[in-house]
Amino acid sequence: MNPTATQPEVSQRLKTNEPEALVRIEHLSKLYPVSKGLFTRVRNFIHAVDDISFEIKKGEVFGLIGESGCGKTTTGKLLVKLTEPTNGHIYLRDQERYPLLVTQGDRAIGAVVVRAPQGLTSFHHKQMTLIDVAVPGESDRRRFLALLQQLRQRGRSDPVWRTQGLLLRAEIGDSVYSLVTPEYARTAQMSMDQLSGSLEQLYYGDIAMLEGARLKSFRRNVQMIFQDPYESLNPRMTIFDIVNEPLAVQGIGSLVEREERVAEMLEHVGLTPATSFMFRFPHELSGGQRQRVAIARAMVLNPSFIVADEPTSMLDVSIRIGVMNLMLELREEFQISYLYITHDLAVARYMCDRIAVMYLGKIVEMGPTEEVIQNPLHPYTRALISAVPIPDPTMRRQPIELKGSVTKPIDPPPRCRFYERCPMATPRCASSDHPPLEDKGNGHWVACYEVG
């Protein structure tokens, strides 16, 4: 953290009621080395994910679509820390953290973040743990650090212990320092211009930096639903053991409490009565029932974010809609955010609020689902949509023919990844770097030089 950096956009964020992102990905890349021998120096890399950025808001279903091998699943694994990124950052807002501003008069001079038991509506300084500190400029540094030391040792409480108002106050010399929430500061219309330090780091933690106890806490907030329910469930464990395992690993509750929680979760996902499923083995269940068990296992810790890697692609068409509706119901009930990975545009249209189209590790188009499907701008997105069958036999759609085959992902040239197959390619596309994503209005982003 840079203690002296000023971020005006953070101040602006505090003044508005815009929904904040739960997950934010910045310039994320994953390169896999290609080695040809035991003592050969690695010089070539597979660019599985190459410099992508996007946000997922709380309660939103964000879809990643594209051909096999475009980097969708790798992105999902990076977000749940099943593999480590080569470059970039993955920020997840910690739901157990409460960021506070430190003010002097009407001036914000610093920021601090505390940890408290999840679900509390009020705080006491003995229940808080100070985690991160954004230290202000040198002129206020000594007083600010003295305040923090005072809060650590004994803290002076305010009569109102609400997260929406004043939390702590301390008098140092002739000055009165207060700790308030950003919500309170916004309500009071306090000046944010003097806020120093990266408040973003107080809201979000970089997943790549997590280890130890913080990594274990991260596992409670983020889970994954895998594509194949036949491979993702241990055949030697009963359904109870499978769904109970996350609770046991996290040390949550007694055995009786965990049994009640497992039964409740199985009921939530439609496996009723739960007692008839808890002590059966996966091979005794159908494909749809297995996937419901996988969803229950992901949901049992009450996470805030779930990566769903094509969760219905291995299921019969007749039961897909039931699983998709279940996921949408759980989203509404528990305010879960999904990264929904799929190659099926019809599924993406039904499930997702926004979608991003990937090609060879790059995001080439992104925006609200209906906007992208009804008005595709990138030639690759147009080709994908033109290949979708139309149920009305009297309607005809002009097919879009693509040239050649998919470019090799090993050290691709810096130009547009779609250049070899693009029907709109020009000499500019060959001589320029891969086009950046540009906003074309209505939150519709496209990476193409030929789109106006």
Sine and cosine of phi, psi and omega as CSV:
sin_phi,cos_phi,sin_psi,cos_psi,sin_omega,cos_omega
0.00,0.00,0.71,-0.71,0.08,-1.00
-1.00,-0.02,0.94,-0.35,-0.13,-0.99
-0.94,0.33,-0.24,0.97,-0.06,-1.00
-0.94,-0.35,0.04,1.00,-0.04,-1.00
-0.97,0.25,0.63,-0.77,0.04,-1.00
-0.93,-0.36,0.73,-0.69,-0.03,-1.00
-0.81,-0.59,1.00,-0.08,-0.02,-1.00
-0.86,0.51,-0.52,0.85,-0.04,-1.00
-0.92,0.40,-0.46,0.89,0.07,-1.00
-0.93,0.38,-0.67,0.74,0.04,-1.00
-0.86,0.50,-0.69,0.73,0.00,-1.00
-0.90,0.44,-0.61,0.79,0.00,-1.00
-0.88,0.48,-0.61,0.79,-0.03,-1.00
-0.94,0.34,-0.41,0.91,-0.05,-1.00
-1.00,0.08,-0.21,0.98,-0.07,-1.00
-0.93,-0.37,0.16,-0.99,0.04,-1.00
-0.96,-0.26,0.40,0.92,0.00,-1.00
-0.90,0.43,0.66,-0.75,0.04,-1.00
-0.90,0.43,0.70,-0.71,-0.03,-1.00
-1.00,0.05,0.50,-0.87,0.03,-1.00
-0.96,0.29,0.68,-0.73,0.12,-0.99
-0.99,0.15,-0.63,0.77,0.01,-1.00
-0.80,-0.60,0.70,-0.71,0.05,-1.00
-0.73,-0.68,0.81,-0.59,-0.01,-1.00
-0.93,-0.36,0.78,-0.63,-0.03,-1.00
-0.80,-0.60,0.90,-0.44,0.12,-0.99
0.76,0.64,0.76,0.65,-0.07,-1.00
-0.99,0.16,0.72,-0.69,0.02,-1.00
-0.65,-0.76,0.55,-0.84,0.12,-0.99
-0.65,-0.76,0.90,-0.43,0.00,-1.00
-0.91,-0.41,0.73,-0.68,0.05,-1.00
-0.96,-0.28,0.82,-0.58,-0.02,-1.00
-0.94,0.35,0.58,-0.82,0.07,-1.00
-0.94,-0.34,0.93,-0.37,-0.04,-1.00
-0.93,-0.36,0.68,-0.73,-0.04,-1.00
-0.96,-0.27,-0.06,1.00,-0.01,-1.00
-0.22,-0.98,0.24,-0.97,-0.07,-1.00
-0.89,0.45,-0.64,0.77,-0.07,-1.00
-0.94,-0.33,0.25,0.97,0.00,-1.00
-1.00,0.09,0.74,-0.67,0.04,-1.00
-0.95,0.31,0.72,-0.69,-0.02,-1.00
-0.95,0.30,0.85,-0.52,0.01,-1.00
-0.85,-0.53,-0.25,0.97,-0.06,-1.00
-0.87,-0.50,0.52,-0.85,-0.05,-1.00
-0.67,-0.74,0.59,-0.80,0.16,-0.99
-1.00,0.07,0.85,-0.53,-0.03,-1.00
-1.00,0.01,0.99,0.15,-0.04,-1.00
-0.93,0.36,-0.72,0.70,0.08,-1.00
-0.75,-0.67,0.77,-0.63,-0.17,-0.99
-0.71,-0.70,1.00,-0.08,0.16,-0.99
0.86,0.51,0.91,0.41,0.04,-1.00
-0.92,-0.39,0.49,-0.87,0.01,-1.00
-0.59,-0.80,0.70,-0.72,0.11,-0.99
-0.22,-0.98,0.15,-0.99,0.02,-1.00
-0.79,-0.61,0.49,-0.87,0.11,-0.99
-0.81,-0.58,0.85,-0.52,-0.04,-1.00
-1.00,0.08,0.28,-0.96,0.00,-1.00
-0.90,0.44,0.77,-0.64,0.01,-1.00
0.98,0.18,0.12,0.99,-0.06,-1.00
-0.99,-0.12,0.54,-0.84,0.17,-0.99
-0.96,-0.26,0.93,-0.38,-0.03,-1.00
-0.95,-0.31,0.83,-0.55,-0.07,-1.00
-0.98,-0.20,0.62,-0.79,0.17,-0.99
-0.91,-0.41,0.86,-0.51,-0.02,-1.00
-0.82,-0.58,0.36,-0.93,0.00,-1.00
0.43,-0.90,0.09,-1.00,0.00,-1.00
-0.93,0.36,0.26,-0.96,0.11,-0.99
-0.88,0.48,0.69,-0.72,0.00,-1.00
1.00,0.02,0.10,0.99,-0.04,-1.00
-0.99,0.10,-0.19,0.98,0.05,-1.00
0.93,-0.36,0.16,0.99,-0.05,-1.00
-0.90,0.44,-0.80,0.60,-0.05,-1.00
-0.92,0.40,-0.60,0.80,0.05,-1.00
-0.88,0.48,-0.65,0.76,0.06,-1.00
-0.87,0.50,-0.70,0.71,0.03,-1.00
-0.87,0.48,-0.66,0.75,0.01,-1.00
-0.92,0.39,-0.56,0.83,0.06,-1.00
-0.91,0.42,-0.62,0.78,-0.07,-1.00
-0.95,0.33,-0.42,0.91,0.04,-1.00
-0.98,-0.22,0.15,0.99,0.07,-1.00
0.89,0.46,0.62,0.79,0.18,-0.98
-1.00,0.07,-0.26,0.96,0.14,-0.99
-0.56,-0.83,0.43,-0.91,-0.09,-1.00
-1.00,-0.09,0.66,-0.75,0.02,-1.00
-0.95,0.30,0.47,-0.88,0.10,-0.99
-0.98,0.19,-0.68,0.73,0.05,-1.00
-0.58,-0.81,0.26,-0.97,0.09,-1.00
0.99,-0.11,-0.02,-1.00,-0.08,-1.00
-0.71,-0.70,0.57,-0.82,0.11,-0.99
-0.81,-0.58,0.93,-0.36,-0.04,-1.00
-0.97,-0.25,0.75,-0.66,0.06,-1.00
-0.84,-0.54,0.79,-0.61,0.04,-1.00
-0.94,0.33,0.83,-0.55,-0.03,-1.00
-0.98,0.20,0.90,-0.43,-0.07,-1.00
-0.95,0.33,-0.23,0.97,0.01,-1.00
-0.99,-0.11,0.04,1.00,-0.03,-1.00
-0.97,-0.24,0.60,-0.80,-0.01,-1.00
-0.82,-0.58,0.97,-0.26,-0.02,-1.00
-0.98,0.22,0.66,-0.75,-0.02,-1.00
-0.78,-0.62,0.49,-0.87,0.12,-0.99
-0.99,-0.15,0.56,-0.83,0.13,-0.99
-0.96,-0.27,0.84,-0.54,-0.10,-0.99
-0.86,-0.51,0.45,-0.89,0.14,-0.99
-0.78,-0.63,0.96,-0.30,-0.17,-0.99
0.93,0.37,-0.80,-0.60,0.04,-1.00
-0.98,-0.21,0.34,0.94,-0.08,-1.00
-0.91,-0.42,0.79,-0.61,0.08,-1.00
-0.99,0.14,0.85,-0.53,-0.07,-1.00
-0.92,-0.40,-0.10,0.99,0.01,-1.00
-0.06,-1.00,-0.11,-0.99,-0.02,-1.00
-0.50,-0.87,0.46,-0.89,0.01,-1.00
-0.54,-0.84,0.44,-0.90,0.04,-1.00
-0.82,-0.57,0.63,-0.78,0.00,-1.00
-0.86,-0.51,0.40,-0.92,0.11,-0.99
-0.91,-0.41,0.71,-0.70,0.03,-1.00
-0.62,-0.78,0.35,-0.94,0.03,-1.00
-0.80,0.59,0.70,-0.71,-0.08,-1.00
-0.90,0.43,0.67,-0.74,0.06,-1.00
0.99,-0.11,-0.09,1.00,0.01,-1.00
-0.94,0.35,0.60,-0.80,0.10,-0.99
-0.97,-0.23,-0.13,0.99,0.05,-1.00
-0.58,-0.81,0.35,-0.94,-0.09,-1.00
-0.84,-0.55,0.41,-0.91,0.25,-0.97
-0.75,-0.66,0.59,-0.81,-0.14,-0.99
-0.88,0.48,-0.44,0.90,0.02,-1.00
-0.96,0.27,-0.32,0.95,0.04,-1.00
-1.00,0.04,-0.17,0.99,-0.08,-1.00
-1.00,-0.05,0.48,-0.88,0.17,-0.99
-0.78,-0.62,0.88,-0.47,0.05,-1.00
-0.95,0.32,0.76,-0.65,-0.08,-1.00
-0.94,-0.35,-0.91,0.42,-0.08,-1.00
-0.87,-0.49,0.49,-0.87,-0.03,-1.00
-0.72,-0.69,0.76,-0.65,0.18,-0.98
-0.98,-0.22,0.95,-0.32,-0.12,-0.99
-1.00,0.09,0.71,-0.70,-0.01,-1.00
-0.97,0.26,-0.22,-0.98,-0.04,-1.00
-0.89,0.45,0.22,-0.98,-0.11,-0.99
-0.85,0.52,-0.54,0.84,-0.07,-1.00
-0.91,0.42,-0.51,0.86,-0.03,-1.00
-0.96,-0.27,0.03,1.00,-0.14,-0.99
-0.87,0.49,-0.73,0.69,-0.09,-1.00
-0.90,0.44,-0.71,0.70,0.00,-1.00
-0.91,0.41,-0.62,0.79,-0.02,-1.00
-0.90,0.43,-0.71,0.70,0.01,-1.00
-0.91,0.41,-0.57,0.82,0.06,-1.00
-0.90,0.44,-0.62,0.79,0.04,-1.00
-0.88,0.47,-0.72,0.70,-0.01,-1.00
-0.88,0.47,-0.66,0.75,0.02,-1.00
-0.89,0.46,-0.65,0.76,0.01,-1.00
-0.90,0.43,-0.66,0.76,0.02,-1.00
-0.92,0.40,-0.61,0.79,0.02,-1.00
-0.89,0.45,-0.64,0.77,-0.12,-0.99
-0.99,0.15,-0.77,0.64,-0.11,-0.99
-0.63,-0.78,-0.49,0.87,0.08,-1.00
0.83,0.56,0.72,-0.70,0.07,-1.00
-0.97,-0.25,0.82,-0.57,-0.14,-0.99
-1.00,0.01,0.49,-0.87,0.14,-0.99
-0.99,-0.11,0.50,-0.86,0.00,-1.00
-0.84,0.54,-0.50,0.87,-0.02,-1.00
-0.98,-0.17,0.87,-0.49,-0.07,-1.00
-0.95,-0.32,0.77,0.64,-0.06,-1.00
-0.96,-0.27,0.54,-0.84,0.01,-1.00
-0.93,0.36,-0.32,0.95,-0.02,-1.00
-1.00,0.02,0.00,1.00,-0.06,-1.00
-0.68,-0.73,-0.31,-0.95,-0.03,-1.00
-0.89,0.46,0.72,-0.70,-0.04,-1.00
-0.96,-0.28,-0.84,0.54,-0.07,-1.00
-0.71,-0.71,0.49,-0.87,0.02,-1.00
-0.61,-0.79,0.62,-0.79,0.02,-1.00
-0.59,-0.81,0.64,-0.77,0.03,-1.00
-0.98,-0.21,0.84,-0.54,0.03,-1.00
-0.79,-0.61,0.93,-0.37,-0.05,-1.00
0.90,0.43,-0.79,-0.61,-0.01,-1.00
-1.00,-0.07,0.05,1.00,-0.08,-1.00
-0.94,-0.34,0.51,-0.86,0.09,-1.00
-0.92,-0.39,0.87,-0.50,0.01,-1.00
-0.97,-0.25,0.66,-0.75,-0.01,-1.00
-0.78,-0.62,0.51,-0.86,0.15,-0.99
-0.94,-0.33,0.86,-0.50,0.00,-1.00
-0.76,-0.65,0.38,-0.92,0.06,-1.00
-0.98,0.22,0.42,-0.91,0.09,-1.00
-0.85,0.52,-0.55,0.84,0.03,-1.00
-0.89,0.46,-0.67,0.75,0.03,-1.00
-0.91,0.41,-0.67,0.75,0.00,-1.00
-0.88,0.47,-0.63,0.78,0.00,-1.00
-0.92,0.39,-0.68,0.74,0.00,-1.00
-0.89,0.46,-0.64,0.77,-0.02,-1.00
-0.99,0.15,-0.03,1.00,0.00,-1.00
0.83,0.56,0.71,0.70,0.01,-1.00
-0.96,0.26,0.48,-0.88,0.00,-1.00
-0.96,0.30,0.82,-0.58,0.01,-1.00
-0.98,-0.19,0.01,1.00,-0.12,-0.99
-0.90,0.45,-0.45,0.89,-0.05,-1.00
-1.00,-0.09,0.08,1.00,-0.02,-1.00
-0.92,0.39,0.89,-0.45,0.03,-1.00
-0.95,-0.30,0.41,-0.91,-0.01,-1.00
1.00,-0.07,0.36,-0.93,-0.07,-1.00
-1.00,0.02,1.00,-0.08,0.03,-1.00
-0.91,0.41,-0.41,0.91,0.05,-1.00
-0.84,0.55,-0.62,0.79,-0.03,-1.00
-0.93,0.37,-0.32,0.95,0.03,-1.00
-0.99,0.12,-0.49,0.87,0.05,-1.00
-0.99,0.15,-0.61,0.79,-0.18,-0.98
-0.85,-0.53,0.48,-0.88,0.12,-0.99
-0.85,-0.52,0.68,-0.73,0.01,-1.00
-0.96,0.27,0.87,-0.49,-0.05,-1.00
-0.86,0.52,-0.58,0.82,-0.03,-1.00
-0.89,0.45,-0.36,0.93,-0.06,-1.00
-1.00,-0.08,-0.04,1.00,-0.10,-0.99
-0.98,0.21,0.60,-0.80,0.09,-1.00
-0.31,-0.95,0.28,-0.96,0.06,-1.00
0.89,0.46,-0.72,-0.69,-0.07,-1.00
-0.90,0.44,-0.58,0.82,0.00,-1.00
-0.92,0.38,-0.56,0.83,0.06,-1.00
-0.92,0.38,-0.63,0.77,0.03,-1.00
-0.90,0.44,-0.65,0.76,0.06,-1.00
-0.90,0.43,-0.60,0.80,0.04,-1.00
-0.87,0.49,-0.61,0.79,-0.02,-1.00
-0.89,0.45,-0.43,0.90,0.03,-1.00
-0.96,0.29,-0.49,0.87,-0.07,-1.00
-1.00,-0.04,-0.30,0.95,-0.09,-1.00
-0.75,-0.66,0.78,-0.63,0.02,-1.00
-0.70,-0.72,0.14,-0.99,-0.04,-1.00
-0.68,-0.74,0.66,-0.75,0.14,-0.99
-0.96,-0.28,0.87,-0.49,-0.10,-0.99
-1.00,0.06,0.26,-0.97,-0.12,-0.99
-0.94,0.34,-0.70,0.72,-0.15,-0.99
-0.97,-0.26,0.96,-0.27,0.00,-1.00
-0.94,0.35,-0.27,0.96,0.02,-1.00
-0.98,0.21,-0.43,0.90,-0.02,-1.00
-0.98,-0.20,-0.40,0.92,-0.12,-0.99
-1.00,0.03,-0.12,0.99,0.03,-1.00
-0.94,-0.33,0.74,-0.67,0.00,-1.00
-0.94,0.34,0.88,-0.47,-0.07,-1.00
-0.93,0.37,-0.25,0.97,-0.02,-1.00
-1.00,-0.02,-0.08,1.00,-0.03,-1.00
-0.96,-0.30,0.56,-0.83,0.10,-1.00
-0.96,0.26,0.22,-0.98,0.02,-1.00
-0.88,0.48,-0.63,0.78,0.05,-1.00
-0.87,0.50,-0.72,0.69,-0.02,-1.00
-0.89,0.45,-0.62,0.79,-0.03,-1.00
-0.91,0.42,-0.74,0.67,-0.04,-1.00
-0.97,0.24,-0.48,0.88,-0.02,-1.00
-0.98,0.21,-0.39,0.92,-0.12,-0.99
-0.83,0.56,-0.72,0.70,0.04,-1.00
-0.86,0.51,-0.61,0.79,0.02,-1.00
-0.91,0.40,-0.66,0.75,0.00,-1.00
-0.92,0.39,-0.66,0.75,0.00,-1.00
-0.90,0.44,-0.63,0.78,0.00,-1.00
-0.99,0.14,-0.11,0.99,0.02,-1.00
0.93,0.37,0.63,0.78,-0.06,-1.00
-0.99,-0.12,0.87,-0.50,0.14,-0.99
0.94,0.33,0.14,-0.99,0.09,-1.00
-1.00,0.09,0.08,-1.00,-0.01,-1.00
-0.88,0.47,-0.64,0.77,0.01,-1.00
-0.91,0.40,-0.68,0.74,0.01,-1.00
-0.91,0.42,-0.63,0.78,0.01,-1.00
-0.93,0.37,-0.60,0.80,0.03,-1.00
-0.90,0.44,-0.63,0.77,0.05,-1.00
-0.91,0.41,-0.64,0.76,0.01,-1.00
-0.91,0.41,-0.66,0.75,0.02,-1.00
-0.89,0.45,-0.71,0.70,0.01,-1.00
-0.88,0.47,-0.66,0.75,0.03,-1.00
-0.89,0.46,-0.66,0.75,-0.04,-1.00
-0.94,0.34,-0.62,0.78,0.04,-1.00
-0.90,0.45,-0.60,0.80,0.06,-1.00
-0.90,0.43,-0.62,0.79,-0.01,-1.00
-0.88,0.47,-0.60,0.80,-0.07,-1.00
-1.00,-0.02,0.13,0.99,0.12,-0.99
1.00,-0.05,0.17,0.98,0.05,-1.00
-1.00,-0.08,1.00,0.05,-0.09,-1.00
-0.84,-0.54,0.57,-0.82,-0.19,0.98
-0.95,0.31,0.54,-0.84,-0.10,-0.99
-0.88,0.47,-0.53,0.85,-0.06,-1.00
-0.90,0.43,-0.42,0.91,0.01,-1.00
-0.99,0.13,-0.14,0.99,0.00,-1.00
-0.93,-0.37,-0.43,0.90,-0.22,-0.98
-0.86,0.50,-0.57,0.82,-0.11,-0.99
-0.90,-0.43,0.48,0.88,0.17,-0.99
-0.99,-0.14,0.25,-0.97,0.00,-1.00
-0.97,-0.23,0.37,-0.93,-0.06,-1.00
-0.82,0.57,-0.56,0.83,-0.06,-1.00
-0.94,0.35,-0.20,0.98,0.01,-1.00
-1.00,0.01,-0.01,1.00,-0.05,-1.00
-0.93,-0.36,0.39,-0.92,0.10,-0.99
-0.98,0.21,0.14,-0.99,-0.01,-1.00
-0.88,0.47,-0.68,0.73,0.01,-1.00
-0.91,0.41,-0.63,0.78,0.04,-1.00
-0.92,0.40,-0.61,0.79,0.04,-1.00
-0.89,0.46,-0.67,0.74,0.00,-1.00
-0.92,0.38,-0.53,0.85,0.09,-1.00
-0.92,0.40,-0.58,0.81,0.10,-1.00
-0.90,0.44,-0.67,0.74,0.03,-1.00
-0.88,0.47,-0.62,0.79,0.05,-1.00
-0.92,0.39,-0.66,0.76,0.04,-1.00
-0.88,0.47,-0.66,0.75,0.03,-1.00
-0.89,0.47,-0.64,0.77,0.01,-1.00
-0.94,0.33,-0.51,0.86,-0.10,-0.99
-1.00,0.02,-0.28,0.96,-0.19,-0.98
-0.90,0.43,-0.42,0.91,0.03,-1.00
-1.00,0.01,0.06,1.00,-0.03,-1.00
0.82,0.57,0.84,0.54,-0.03,-1.00
-0.96,0.28,0.25,-0.97,0.06,-1.00
-0.99,-0.14,-0.27,0.96,-0.08,-1.00
-0.56,-0.83,0.72,-0.69,0.00,-1.00
-0.75,-0.66,0.73,-0.69,0.15,-0.99
-0.99,-0.11,0.88,-0.48,0.00,-1.00
-0.95,-0.33,0.96,-0.30,-0.08,-1.00
-1.00,-0.07,1.00,-0.05,-0.02,-1.00
0.71,0.71,0.86,0.52,-0.13,-0.99
-0.93,0.36,-0.20,0.98,-0.02,-1.00
-0.91,-0.42,-0.01,1.00,-0.11,-0.99
-0.94,0.35,-0.40,0.92,0.00,-1.00
-1.00,-0.07,0.07,1.00,-0.07,-1.00
-0.97,-0.23,0.38,-0.92,0.09,-1.00
-0.89,0.46,0.53,-0.85,-0.02,-1.00
-0.85,0.52,-0.56,0.83,-0.08,-1.00
-0.92,0.39,-0.39,0.92,-0.04,-1.00
-0.93,-0.37,-0.01,1.00,0.00,-1.00
-0.89,0.46,-0.70,0.71,-0.09,-1.00
-0.89,0.45,-0.54,0.84,0.04,-1.00
-0.91,0.42,-0.66,0.75,0.02,-1.00
-0.93,0.36,-0.65,0.76,0.01,-1.00
-0.91,0.42,-0.68,0.74,0.04,-1.00
-0.90,0.45,-0.61,0.79,0.05,-1.00
-0.87,0.50,-0.71,0.71,-0.01,-1.00
-0.90,0.43,-0.61,0.79,0.03,-1.00
-0.93,0.36,-0.60,0.80,0.05,-1.00
-0.91,0.41,-0.67,0.74,0.03,-1.00
-0.90,0.43,-0.57,0.82,0.04,-1.00
-0.88,0.47,-0.69,0.72,-0.01,-1.00
-0.93,0.37,-0.62,0.78,-0.07,-1.00
-0.96,0.27,-0.64,0.77,-0.11,-0.99
-0.94,-0.34,0.06,1.00,0.00,-1.00
0.81,0.58,0.77,0.64,-0.01,-1.00
-1.00,-0.01,0.56,-0.83,0.16,-0.99
-0.98,-0.18,0.66,-0.75,0.02,-1.00
-0.89,-0.45,0.63,-0.77,0.39,-0.92
-0.98,-0.19,0.95,-0.31,-0.11,-0.99
-0.98,-0.21,0.92,-0.40,-0.04,-1.00
-0.99,-0.15,0.81,-0.59,-0.01,-1.00
-0.38,-0.92,0.39,-0.92,0.14,-0.99
-0.96,-0.28,-0.03,1.00,-0.09,-1.00
-0.99,-0.15,0.92,-0.39,-0.02,-1.00
-0.91,0.41,-0.54,0.84,0.02,-1.00
-0.92,0.40,-0.66,0.75,0.04,-1.00
-0.91,0.41,-0.69,0.73,0.01,-1.00
-0.87,0.48,-0.64,0.77,-0.01,-1.00
-0.92,0.40,-0.58,0.81,-0.03,-1.00
-0.97,0.24,-0.58,0.82,-0.18,-0.98
-0.99,-0.12,-0.54,0.84,-0.32,-0.95
-0.97,-0.24,0.60,-0.80,0.13,-0.99
-0.99,0.16,-0.66,0.75,0.07,-1.00
-0.71,-0.71,0.45,-0.89,0.02,-1.00
-0.72,-0.69,0.42,-0.91,0.12,-0.99
-0.79,-0.62,0.74,-0.68,-0.01,-1.00
-0.99,-0.13,0.82,-0.57,-0.02,-1.00
-0.95,-0.31,0.56,-0.83,0.10,-1.00
-0.57,-0.82,0.89,-0.46,0.02,-1.00
0.76,0.65,0.76,0.65,0.10,-0.99
1.00,0.09,-0.06,1.00,-0.01,-1.00
-0.91,-0.40,0.57,-0.82,0.18,-0.98
-1.00,0.06,0.86,-0.51,-0.07,-1.00
-0.97,-0.24,-0.33,0.94,0.03,-1.00
-0.40,-0.92,0.58,-0.81,-0.06,-1.00
-0.41,-0.91,0.62,-0.79,0.04,-1.00
0.22,-0.98,-0.06,-1.00,0.09,-1.00
-0.83,0.56,0.61,-0.79,-0.15,-0.99
-0.83,0.56,-0.79,0.61,-0.04,-1.00
-0.90,0.43,-0.59,0.81,0.01,-1.00
-0.89,0.45,-0.69,0.72,-0.03,-1.00
-0.94,0.34,-0.66,0.75,-0.06,-1.00
-0.96,0.28,-0.65,0.76,-0.01,-1.00
-0.98,0.21,-0.45,0.89,-0.05,-1.00
-0.70,-0.72,0.90,0.44,0.00,-1.00
-0.93,0.38,0.71,-0.71,-0.05,-1.00
-0.95,-0.32,-0.61,0.79,-0.02,-1.00
-0.97,0.22,0.66,-0.75,-0.03,-1.00
-0.86,0.51,-0.50,0.86,0.05,-1.00
-0.93,0.36,-0.68,0.73,0.05,-1.00
-0.89,0.46,-0.65,0.76,0.04,-1.00
-0.88,0.48,-0.64,0.77,0.00,-1.00
-0.92,0.40,-0.64,0.76,0.03,-1.00
-0.88,0.47,-0.71,0.70,-0.04,-1.00
-0.94,0.35,-0.56,0.83,0.01,-1.00
-0.92,0.38,-0.36,0.93,-0.01,-1.00
-1.00,0.06,-0.12,0.99,0.00,-1.00
-0.97,0.23,0.80,-0.60,-0.01,-1.00
-0.90,0.43,0.55,-0.83,0.06,-1.00
-0.98,-0.18,0.81,-0.59,-0.04,-1.00
-0.92,0.40,-0.36,0.93,-0.01,-1.00
-1.00,0.04,0.92,-0.40,-0.06,-1.00
-0.92,0.39,-0.27,0.96,-0.02,-1.00
-0.99,0.10,-0.23,0.97,-0.03,-1.00
-1.00,-0.06,0.56,-0.83,0.02,-1.00
-0.79,-0.61,0.64,-0.77,0.03,-1.00
-0.85,-0.52,0.71,-0.70,-0.02,-1.00
-0.94,0.34,0.91,-0.42,-0.01,-1.00
-0.94,0.34,0.50,-0.87,0.05,-1.00
-0.95,-0.31,0.91,-0.41,-0.03,-1.00
-1.00,0.07,0.78,-0.63,0.06,-1.00
-0.98,-0.19,0.54,-0.84,-0.02,-1.00
-1.00,0.05,0.49,-0.87,0.19,-0.98
0.86,0.51,-0.49,-0.87,-0.04,-1.00
-0.74,-0.68,0.06,-1.00,-0.04,-1.00
-0.88,0.47,0.72,-0.70,0.03,-1.00
-0.91,0.41,0.56,-0.83,0.03,-1.00
-0.91,0.42,0.70,-0.72,-0.03,-1.00
-0.99,0.17,0.00,1.00,-0.02,-1.00
-0.99,0.12,0.92,-0.38,0.01,-1.00
0.70,0.71,0.87,0.49,0.01,-1.00
-0.91,0.41,0.44,-0.90,0.03,-1.00
-0.90,0.44,0.37,-0.93,-0.07,-1.00
-0.94,0.35,-0.22,0.98,-0.02,-1.00
-0.94,0.34,0.00,-1.00,-0.01,-1.00
-0.81,0.59,0.76,-0.65,-0.04,-1.00
-0.90,0.43,-0.39,0.92,-0.07,-1.00
-1.00,-0.07,0.09,1.00,-0.16,-0.99
-0.85,0.53,-0.72,0.69,-0.09,-1.00
-0.89,0.45,-0.42,0.91,-0.08,-1.00
-0.94,-0.33,-0.12,0.99,-0.18,-0.98
-0.98,0.21,0.78,-0.62,0.06,-1.00
-0.97,0.25,-0.17,0.98,-0.02,-1.00
-0.96,-0.27,0.13,0.99,-0.12,-0.99
-0.89,0.46,0.63,-0.77,0.02,-1.00
-0.78,-0.62,0.19,-0.98,0.06,-1.00
-0.84,0.55,-0.52,0.86,0.03,-1.00
-0.89,0.47,-0.61,0.79,0.01,-1.00
-0.90,0.44,-0.55,0.84,-0.03,-1.00
-0.97,0.24,-0.53,0.85,-0.09,-1.00
-1.00,-0.08,-0.20,0.98,-0.06,-1.00
-0.97,-0.23,0.32,-0.95,0.10,-1.00
-0.93,0.37,0.18,-0.98,0.03,-1.00
-0.84,0.55,0.77,-0.64,-0.07,-1.00
-0.90,0.43,0.61,-0.79,0.07,-1.00
-0.98,0.21,0.32,-0.95,0.09,-1.00
-0.94,0.34,0.76,-0.65,0.03,-1.00
-0.83,-0.56,0.64,-0.77,0.00,-1.00
-0.98,0.21,0.87,-0.49,0.01,-1.00
-0.98,-0.19,0.21,0.98,0.00,-1.00
0.97,-0.24,0.53,-0.85,0.01,-1.00
0.88,0.48,0.48,0.88,0.01,-1.00
0.95,0.31,0.32,0.95,-0.04,-1.00
-0.99,-0.13,0.92,-0.40,-0.07,-1.00
-0.93,-0.35,0.68,-0.74,-0.03,-1.00
-0.66,-0.75,0.61,-0.79,0.07,-1.00
-0.93,-0.36,1.00,0.08,0.00,-1.00
-0.34,-0.94,0.75,-0.66,0.01,-1.00
-0.95,0.30,-0.39,0.92,-0.12,-0.99
-1.00,-0.08,0.01,1.00,0.03,-1.00
-1.00,-0.09,0.83,-0.55,-0.05,-1.00
-0.98,0.18,0.00,0.00,0.00,0.00
